[in-house]
Amino acid sequence: MVVRHGDDTAGTVLIKLYQHGIGSTVFERTVDLDGNRAWLRATGPDPVPDFDADAFIQKQVKFDPDLWVVEVESRDGSHLLDDPIV
């Protein structure tokens, strides 16, 4: 679900993966050292409390008001991100 609509042509995208009873992980689009697209676990390697994920997102919105946020709920932590996660 889109929880924050950013700029139609210039907004960065964050994906918030919510796991009920476990927490959330926020993924941010990045590029690797070779210039290939990838996703970064912006909130760290392990899920964080949902409140912390939301606080991270709000902090990012202050720097980038064009930011998009898409929230996905997954019981097992699976996601549909095609690019590598770094």
Secondary structure as GFF3:
##gff-version 3
##sequence-region A 1 86
A	DSSP	beta_strand	2	4	.	.	.	ID=ss1
A	DSSP	beta_strand	13	19	.	.	.	ID=ss2
A	DSSP	beta_strand	23	31	.	.	.	ID=ss3
A	DSSP	beta_strand	37	41	.	.	.	ID=ss4
A	DSSP	alpha_helix	50	63	.	.	.	ID=ss5
A	DSSP	beta_strand	68	73	.	.	.	ID=ss6
###
